[in-house]
Amino acid sequence: MKRRIQSFIADIRGSMAIETAFVAPMLIIMTLGTFEVGTIVARQHELQSAANEAEIIIMATNVGATVEISEVETILRDSVGLSADKITVDREYRCNQANGKVKDKGNCAGGAVISEYITVSMTDSYTPTWTAFGVGKAINFSVDRSVQIS
């Protein structure tokens, strides 16, 4: 009996299959997680780059170029593939007395506008694969830029 137990312990046939059965699921989960995190980071970077692009276009208006808000929205929509309801581009004004911004310069007392801004806001969401397994939830992106043009 003792010899049989020793031969069973010394027998390593099939040990690789058992080790693989333990390690393979963890490797698959880690690979999936790496892919999903990479996708999330890439989307955030894509939205930030589009906001930079919009900022450059808006800043060009300070040196004589003309651009309409609707054109900026169209450029952003084409650049990041978002629908119109996920992108907002607005003009805002800072009045003489107020620290905050208003959307209508008629709201400034006596028409005293100190500076004009164009604000760009983009929202998006991404649902990673791991949410199908009950882990985590959808990722919501939000990128906001405010560019002073006068």
TORVO-910208 format. One record per residue (C-alpha): residue in one letter; z negated, y negated, x negated. Coordinates in nm, 3 decimals. Layout:
REM TORVO-910208
PT residu      up   north    east
PT      A       Z       Y       X
...
This chain:
REM TORVO-910208
PT residu      up   north    east
PT      M   0.000   0.000   0.000
PT      K  -0.090  -0.236  -0.285
PT      R   0.248  -0.175  -0.451
PT      R   0.431  -0.243  -0.124
PT      I   0.256  -0.581  -0.079
PT      Q   0.330  -0.676  -0.441
PT      S   0.697  -0.588  -0.400
PT      F   0.709  -0.790  -0.076
PT      I   0.561  -1.095  -0.252
PT      A   0.795  -1.058  -0.549
PT      D   1.103  -1.027  -0.325
PT      I   1.274  -1.368  -0.314
PT      R   1.583  -1.267  -0.116
PT      G   1.628  -1.498   0.182
PT      S   1.387  -1.762   0.053
PT      M   1.669  -2.013   0.016
PT      A   1.761  -1.974   0.383
PT      I   1.401  -2.031   0.487
PT      E   1.365  -2.338   0.263
PT      T   1.691  -2.478   0.398
PT      A   1.571  -2.423   0.754
PT      F   1.266  -2.637   0.677
PT      V   1.441  -2.913   0.480
PT      A   1.778  -2.951   0.661
PT      P   1.644  -3.113   0.982
PT      M   1.457  -3.374   0.779
PT      L   1.767  -3.452   0.574
PT      I   1.975  -3.488   0.891
PT      I   1.717  -3.724   1.046
PT      M   1.703  -3.933   0.728
PT      T   2.083  -3.954   0.716
PT      L   2.102  -4.062   1.079
PT      G   1.830  -4.323   1.023
PT      T   2.007  -4.462   0.717
PT      F   2.333  -4.492   0.909
PT      E   2.166  -4.664   1.206
PT      V   1.970  -4.910   0.991
PT      G   2.290  -4.991   0.801
PT      T   2.468  -5.060   1.130
PT      I   2.186  -5.288   1.248
PT      V   2.180  -5.486   0.923
PT      A   2.560  -5.515   0.921
PT      R   2.565  -5.655   1.278
PT      Q   2.295  -5.912   1.196
PT      H   2.491  -6.014   0.887
PT      E   2.811  -6.040   1.092
PT      L   2.641  -6.273   1.344
PT      Q   2.490  -6.486   1.066
PT      S   2.831  -6.514   0.898
PT      A   2.990  -6.623   1.225
PT      A   2.719  -6.887   1.267
PT      N   2.795  -7.009   0.913
PT      E   3.165  -7.025   1.002
PT      A   3.087  -7.230   1.313
PT      E   2.862  -7.459   1.108
PT      I   3.142  -7.524   0.858
PT      I   3.387  -7.602   1.138
PT      I   3.138  -7.839   1.301
PT      M   3.056  -8.008   0.968
PT      A   3.428  -8.074   0.921
PT      T   3.404  -8.315   1.215
PT      N   3.194  -8.545   0.993
PT      V   3.490  -8.597   0.761
PT      G   3.744  -8.678   1.030
PT      A   3.850  -8.345   1.176
PT      T   3.833  -8.308   1.551
PT      V   3.711  -7.998   1.726
PT      E   3.622  -7.926   2.084
PT      I   3.320  -7.717   2.178
PT      S   3.545  -7.475   2.364
PT      E   3.743  -7.418   2.041
PT      V   3.425  -7.332   1.852
PT      E   3.327  -7.087   2.128
PT      T   3.672  -6.925   2.113
PT      I   3.655  -6.890   1.733
PT      L   3.310  -6.731   1.757
PT      R   3.419  -6.497   2.037
PT      D   3.717  -6.380   1.833
PT      S   3.513  -6.353   1.514
PT      V   3.226  -6.136   1.640
PT      G   3.372  -5.981   1.955
PT      L   3.110  -6.117   2.194
PT      S   3.170  -6.211   2.555
PT      A   3.151  -6.575   2.663
PT      D   2.812  -6.528   2.829
PT      K   2.655  -6.430   2.494
PT      I   2.770  -6.745   2.311
PT      T   2.662  -7.099   2.390
PT      V   2.772  -7.411   2.209
PT      D   2.615  -7.737   2.333
PT      R   2.586  -8.099   2.234
PT      E   2.235  -8.235   2.209
PT      Y   2.100  -8.580   2.136
PT      R   1.779  -8.709   1.985
PT      C   1.661  -9.028   2.150
PT      N   1.472  -9.316   1.993
PT      Q   1.133  -9.245   2.148
PT      A   1.148  -8.869   2.180
PT      N   1.103  -8.609   1.910
PT      G   1.285  -8.345   2.116
PT      K   1.651  -8.318   2.199
PT      V   1.822  -8.380   2.533
PT      K   2.154  -8.242   2.654
PT      D   2.267  -8.564   2.822
PT      K   2.264  -8.888   2.626
PT      G   2.225  -9.071   2.958
PT      N   1.865  -8.944   2.953
PT      C   1.791  -9.162   2.651
PT      A   1.610  -9.480   2.748
PT      G   1.850  -9.769   2.704
PT      G   2.110  -9.535   2.556
PT      A   1.926  -9.533   2.223
PT      V   2.068  -9.220   2.061
PT      I   1.949  -9.170   1.706
PT      S   2.145  -8.857   1.623
PT      E   2.385  -8.607   1.775
PT      Y   2.373  -8.232   1.724
PT      I   2.583  -7.932   1.812
PT      T   2.380  -7.618   1.869
PT      V   2.524  -7.269   1.850
PT      S   2.341  -6.970   2.001
PT      M   2.457  -6.609   1.996
PT      T   2.284  -6.304   2.141
PT      D   2.376  -5.939   2.116
PT      S   2.208  -5.600   2.144
PT      Y   2.254  -5.260   1.986
PT      T   2.108  -4.929   2.103
PT      P   2.050  -4.693   1.811
PT      T   2.108  -4.320   1.851
PT      W   1.740  -4.242   1.798
PT      T   1.655  -4.403   2.135
PT      A   1.814  -4.098   2.300
PT      F   1.528  -3.896   2.148
PT      G   1.264  -4.132   2.287
PT      V   1.207  -4.316   1.961
PT      G   1.221  -4.696   1.966
PT      K   1.429  -4.919   2.189
PT      A   1.741  -5.135   2.180
PT      I   1.766  -5.399   1.907
PT      N   1.822  -5.755   2.031
PT      F   1.990  -6.003   1.800
PT      S   1.959  -6.379   1.838
PT      V   2.117  -6.631   1.603
PT      D   2.068  -7.004   1.659
PT      R   2.207  -7.293   1.456
PT      S   2.173  -7.665   1.507
PT      V   2.408  -7.890   1.313
PT      Q   2.357  -8.267   1.298
PT      I   2.690  -8.446   1.323
PT      S   2.575  -8.808   1.343
